[in-house]
Amino acid sequence: MPLDPSHPIPPSQVHVHAKAGGEGATVFHSSIALLQGMFPPTPRNKITLANGTTITSPLGGYQYVPVEMVLDSSDTVLESWVDCAAFKKHITKVYSSQEFQEKAQEAKHFFGSVHDYVFGCPTTLENIWNVYDYLNTELVYNQTFAFRLPPTLIEQARALANNHEDTVFSDKEVGALGTVLAGRTILHPILRSLERIAFDDDPLRILLIETSYQPLISLFHMFDVLTSRPDLAGFPNFASALSFELLRGPAPEFRDFVPIKFKNGTDDSEFQTLRVLGHEDEAIPVTEFIYRLEHYAIPNTKQWTSACCNSRWFPFDTTLSTATEQTSMMAVVLGALSLFAFAMFALTTFIKHAMNAKGARRNEAVVQQHGNYATFDVSKKAGLLP
């Protein structure tokens, strides 16, 4: 059953997951703004109390849609590349490649020209995203800067940043390391939600994921989108959206299909349909879509840890995705420390007992040698008392 925005939305029908990463509250605010537009206030959002009083939600029936967030340092779904040892090796490999070195050599003239406009920001190809981000931000919000910036510098920075981000967050193979972190981790909730929505008895109707651009780069490579849309290589514009819509085909099969559409920020007036996985049709069967991609998805922290080659035994070198797992790890650490303390106590007691026994044997030897001292059995000590 489709959702009716004029009626209160049951929380079980909408699942929202927002990234809480290095962008601060920007992604969260974006998700709240989108939800306000999708589910506007309605006077029907009200309850009747036991005394018969009817209470309407504040702000004219505002709908409070729950938003799930994970701390930026432990989100292995939307920021899976953070604290990942294997991804760091992947970046090192990219930076040491011949193609990257050649691109850096070509960009020397640009960095020489832009140096005086970034005010201390390192002008290297490795840091090109921050260079572009600074130029773009100042160009939008600082009129004095906008009047001084020479033509074409922002376009050159965008082209170099596109190449850098596309290289870092993609790979030649779908299951390779470059796409492991950003694309393969977000793929699992997407496929899982399609399965749930296709099942009529499941209440879920909408999955909304608010995140940054990195997963989109990886997904476009995994879906083979760039073959027909090479203009999408690199990072998308602000306020971009990638949608997966579930459609049911005609009888007698009633087969489900999923058209995938993309809107590149405000550059596009409407969503554009993408051709994925070599299909020329506007929609791909859901069963085929899931079958061809599910073995690339990373569904849990354990598999993420394996893909990242991170050690889960030492708690200070690991990243966990949920508070429950952090609590479990802390319990293991405390248990290990308690066991260690008990072992030390037992060892100390054993050493003390051994020393006392050795001293007792020495005293007994002294008594037997001189013959002037009375010896007694400890069990009969009470008989010596008056």
SVG drawing of the C-alpha trace seen along z (x, -y; Angstrom):
<svg xmlns="http://www.w3.org/2000/svg" viewBox="-14 -42 86 77">
<polyline fill="none" stroke="black" stroke-width="0.4" points="0.0,0.0 1.5,-3.4 2.1,-6.0 -0.2,-9.0 1.7,-12.0 -1.6,-13.6 -1.9,-10.8 0.5,-10.2 3.4,-8.0 3.9,-4.8 7.6,-4.6 7.6,-0.9 7.1,-2.0 10.0,-4.5 13.6,-3.8 16.1,-6.7 19.8,-6.3 22.0,-9.4 25.7,-9.7 27.3,-11.6 30.8,-11.9 33.4,-14.6 30.8,-16.9 29.3,-17.6 25.6,-18.1 25.2,-19.0 24.0,-15.6 21.6,-15.3 20.1,-18.7 19.7,-17.7 17.8,-14.6 15.5,-16.6 14.8,-19.1 14.0,-16.3 11.7,-14.6 9.8,-17.8 9.1,-18.0 8.2,-14.3 6.0,-14.2 4.6,-17.7 2.6,-18.6 -0.9,-17.3 -3.8,-18.1 -4.6,-14.3 -1.4,-13.7 -3.3,-13.7 -4.2,-11.5 -7.1,-11.4 -6.4,-11.1 -8.4,-9.1 -10.3,-12.2 -11.5,-12.8 -9.1,-15.6 -7.7,-15.6 -4.0,-16.7 -2.6,-17.7 1.2,-17.4 3.1,-20.8 3.6,-23.0 0.3,-22.1 0.7,-18.4 4.5,-18.0 5.5,-14.4 8.6,-13.3 10.3,-10.6 13.1,-8.8 16.6,-9.2 19.2,-6.5 22.8,-7.7 26.1,-6.1 29.1,-7.9 31.5,-8.9 34.3,-6.8 32.3,-3.6 30.0,-3.7 31.1,-0.7 28.2,-1.3 28.4,-4.9 32.0,-5.7 33.5,-2.2 36.9,-3.6 37.7,-5.3 40.2,-3.3 40.5,-0.6 44.0,0.7 43.5,2.2 42.0,-1.0 45.0,-3.0 47.2,-0.5 45.0,-1.0 45.5,-4.8 49.3,-4.3 49.2,-2.1 47.2,-4.7 49.5,-7.5 52.6,-5.5 51.2,-4.4 52.6,-5.7 49.2,-7.2 49.0,-9.3 52.5,-10.5 52.0,-11.6 48.8,-13.4 50.6,-15.2 53.3,-16.3 50.6,-17.6 49.0,-19.6 52.1,-21.5 51.2,-24.6 47.8,-24.7 49.1,-24.4 51.6,-27.1 48.7,-29.4 46.3,-28.5 48.9,-28.7 48.2,-32.4 44.4,-31.8 44.2,-28.9 46.2,-30.6 48.3,-27.9 46.4,-24.9 48.9,-22.3 48.8,-22.5 49.4,-18.9 47.4,-16.4 47.0,-14.3 45.2,-17.3 43.3,-18.4 39.8,-17.7 40.5,-20.2 41.9,-22.7 38.7,-22.4 36.5,-22.5 38.1,-25.7 37.9,-27.4 34.3,-26.4 33.2,-27.5 34.9,-30.9 33.5,-31.4 30.0,-30.8 30.1,-32.8 32.9,-35.3 32.2,-38.1 35.7,-39.6 37.2,-36.3 34.9,-35.7 35.9,-39.0 39.6,-38.1 39.7,-34.4 41.0,-34.1 38.9,-32.3 39.1,-28.6 40.9,-27.9 37.7,-26.4 37.0,-24.3 40.6,-22.9 40.3,-22.2 37.0,-20.4 38.5,-18.2 41.5,-17.2 39.4,-16.5 37.0,-14.4 39.9,-12.3 41.4,-12.0 38.1,-10.9 37.1,-8.6 40.5,-6.9 40.5,-6.5 36.9,-5.2 36.8,-2.8 38.8,0.1 39.1,2.1 37.2,5.0 33.8,4.8 34.9,6.7 38.3,5.1 39.5,3.0 38.7,-0.4 35.0,0.4 35.0,2.5 34.6,-0.4 32.3,-2.9 30.1,-0.8 30.0,2.7 29.0,1.7 26.1,-0.5 25.0,2.1 23.7,4.5 21.0,2.2 19.9,1.3 19.5,4.9 17.9,5.9 15.4,3.1 14.4,4.1 13.7,7.7 11.6,6.3 9.6,3.9 8.9,6.6 7.5,8.8 3.9,7.7 3.7,8.7 6.7,6.5 5.6,2.9 8.7,1.2 7.9,-1.1 10.8,-3.6 14.5,-3.4 16.2,-6.8 20.0,-6.9 21.6,-10.4 25.3,-10.3 28.2,-11.9 29.4,-11.4 31.9,-8.5 29.4,-5.6 27.9,-7.1 31.2,-7.0 31.7,-3.3 28.1,-2.3 28.3,-3.9 31.4,-1.7 29.8,1.4 26.6,0.9 28.6,0.2 26.8,-3.2 29.8,-5.0 29.8,-3.0 26.7,-4.9 27.2,-8.0 30.9,-8.9 29.9,-12.4 29.1,-11.0 32.7,-10.0 33.9,-11.7 31.9,-13.1 28.3,-14.4 27.0,-17.9 25.5,-18.9 21.9,-17.7 22.3,-14.8 20.0,-11.8 20.1,-8.2 16.7,-6.4 15.7,-2.7 12.0,-2.4 10.2,0.9 7.6,1.6 5.4,4.7 5.0,6.1 1.7,7.2 -0.1,10.5 0.3,13.4 3.9,13.2 3.6,10.1 7.4,9.8 9.1,7.0 11.4,4.5 13.7,1.8 14.4,-1.4 17.5,-3.3 17.4,-7.0 19.8,-9.8 19.5,-13.6 22.8,-15.4 21.9,-18.2 20.3,-21.3 22.0,-20.8 19.2,-18.3 15.6,-19.5 14.4,-16.0 15.6,-12.4 17.4,-10.7 17.1,-6.9 20.4,-5.0 21.2,-1.9 22.9,0.6 24.7,3.9 24.6,3.8 20.8,3.6 19.4,1.4 15.9,1.4 15.0,-1.3 14.4,1.3 16.1,4.4 14.4,7.4 14.8,7.2 15.8,10.9 18.6,10.4 19.8,7.2 20.1,8.8 21.6,12.1 24.3,10.3 25.4,8.0 24.6,9.7 27.9,11.6 29.8,8.3 27.8,6.7 29.4,6.6 26.6,7.2 28.2,7.0 31.2,5.7 32.9,9.1 33.1,9.2 34.2,5.5 37.0,6.4 38.1,9.2 38.1,7.1 40.0,4.3 42.5,6.7 41.9,5.1 42.6,6.9 39.5,7.3 41.3,8.8 43.1,5.6 40.3,3.1 42.4,0.0 43.1,0.9 39.5,1.7 36.4,-0.1 33.0,1.2 29.7,0.3 27.3,0.4 27.3,-0.4 26.3,3.3 29.5,4.5 31.6,1.9 30.0,3.1 30.7,6.7 34.3,5.9 34.7,4.0 33.2,7.0 35.9,9.3 38.6,6.8 37.4,6.6 37.1,10.4 40.7,10.8 42.0,8.3 40.1,10.1 41.5,13.4 45.0,11.9 44.5,10.4 43.3,13.8 46.3,15.6 48.7,13.1 46.9,13.6 47.1,17.3 50.8,17.2 51.5,14.9 49.7,17.2 51.6,20.2 54.9,18.5 54.0,17.4 52.9,20.9 56.0,22.5 58.2,20.1 56.3,20.8 56.7,24.6 60.4,24.2 60.8,22.2 58.9,24.9 61.1,27.7 64.2,25.6 62.9,25.1 62.1,28.8 65.6,29.7 67.0,27.3 64.9,28.9 65.9,32.5 69.6,31.5 69.8,30.0 67.3,32.3 66.6,29.6 63.4,28.4 60.0,30.1 58.3,31.0 54.5,31.3 51.9,32.1 49.9,29.1 46.7,31.2 47.4,31.7 48.3,28.0 45.1,27.6 46.4,30.2 49.3,27.8 47.0,25.1 46.4,24.9"/>
</svg>
